[in-house]
Amino acid sequence: MTLGKPGHLAGKSLCLATAVPCLLDYMFTEEKFGQAEKTELDAHFENLLARADSTKNWTERILRQTEVLLQPNPSARVEEFLYEKLDRKVPSRVTNGELLAQYMAEAASELGPSTPYGKTLMKVSEAEKRLGAAERDFIHTASLSFLTPLRNFLEGDWKTISKERRLLQNRRLDLDACKARLKKAKAAEAKATCEGDTVPDFQETRPRNYILSASASAAEQELRVAQTEFDRQAEVTRLLLEGISSTHVNHLRCLHEFVKSQTTYYAQCYRHMLDLQKQLGSSQGTIFPGTFVGTTEPASPPLSSTSPTTTAATMPVVPTGAGLIPPEEAALCLEEVAPPASGTRKARVLYDYEAADSSELALLADELITVYSLPGMDPDWLIGERGNKKGKVPVTYLELLS
C-alpha cells in the first residue's frame, strides 16, 4: 500500500485518515510474517491479561451452570432471558413441588379425603407445598445474591475492560506504524546522503535531502505522539486489569451468600420432610394395626449414626400412661427386659452401626438379629438381641424379614 511519495505530507495525512482499517490489517499481516516491528508488553501486563481472560471464561461457565441448577427447564430460561432483555418483570412460575402438591390435593379430594390414602395424600401435599415455597425462596435469593453480581461483571466491568483493550491494541498498531515510517524515512535519508557523496550535484541533491530530512523529522514527531498515547492507554488498561482482584473479592462474598442460601434451603427441606415423616409414622399403627410396616428394599444410610432420621421399618407401639422411658432408666433396666411372647421377628442389618452408649447394640452389616418393641419406646428404635447381648437398635439400619 503506497501512502505517498516523500515530501507530500498533506497527501500522506489524507491517505492515513481514509485508510485506517486497511492500515491496521496491513500492520497485522506484516507482524505475522515478521516484516514489521511489534511493540511487546511487559510480562506483568501479559499476566494481568491472562488472569482477566481466565476470570471472564470461568465466570461465564459458573453463571450458565448455576442458571441450569436453579432452572433446569431450558425453555423457561430462554423466557426469563427475554423478559430481562425487554426490561419486563418475569411472571411468577409454579415450582414442580407446588404442582405436585396441587395434584395430590385434587387426587385426595376426588378419591376421598376421609380414607387412609386420602388423608396421607393431603399430608404429603402440604409438605410438598412447603418444599415448593422453600425452593422458590432459594431461587430468588440465589439469583439476587449470586447470579446478578456475576452478570453485572460480564455486562459491565468486562465490557469496559474489553473496550480499553481494543483501544490499546489500536494504539499499539499506530505506534508500530510510526516506528516503521521513521525507519523507512531514516533509511531513505541515509541512502540519499550516500548518493550525494558519490554524485556532487548540489542543485539536485540539496532540495531532495532537505525534503527527506523534513520527512524524518515529521516521522519522529508522530512517533513521540503515538508513544505518549500508547503509554497513557496502557496505564488505563493496567488499572482496569488490576481491578480484577477486587472482582474476585466481590465474587467470593457472593459465593458465601450462595452457600448460605443453599444451606438454608436444604435445612428447610429436611425439617419439612422430618415433620411429614413424624406425621406418617404416628398414623401407621392406626392404618396397619398389629403389623410391621416397612420396606423390603435396602434404604439409604441415615445422615447420622447417632440420630437416624429416616425410617426403613417401624413396629406399632402400644401406648401407655407412663410415657417414654428416660435413657438412664432404660440403660439400668435393659438387662431385666424379657422379649414378649409374641411380636418378635428376625431382621437383617443393612449397615454397620456403632453403639453410642451401653444401652445400644452395635451392629454389623448382613448379620441377622431378633428384634421386638417395648411399650413406651421411641418408634424409631427397637430392642435387638444377638446371642446373649441385647440393646436398642435404630430401625433405619434394619430390613425386617417375613
Secondary structure, DSSP 8 states (H G I E B T S, - for coil): -----TT-HHHHHHHHHH-HHHHHHHHHHHHHTT-S------HHHHHHHHHHHHHHHHHHHHHHHHHHHH---HHHHHHHHHHHHTT--------HHHHHHHHHHHHHHHH-TTSHHHHHHHHHHHHHHHHHHHHHHHHHHHIIIIIHHHHHIIIIIHHHHHHHHHHHHHHHHHHHHHHHHHHHHHHHHHHHHHHHHHS--HHHHHHHHHHHHHHHHHHHHHHHHHHHHHHHHHHHHHHHHHTHHHHHHHHHHHHHHHHHHHHHHHHHHHHHHHHHHHHHHHTHHHHSTTS-EE-SS-----S-SSS----SEE------TT----HHHHHHHGGG----SS--EEEEE-S-B--SSTTB--B-TT-EEEEE--TT--TTEEEEEETTEEEEEEGGGEEE--
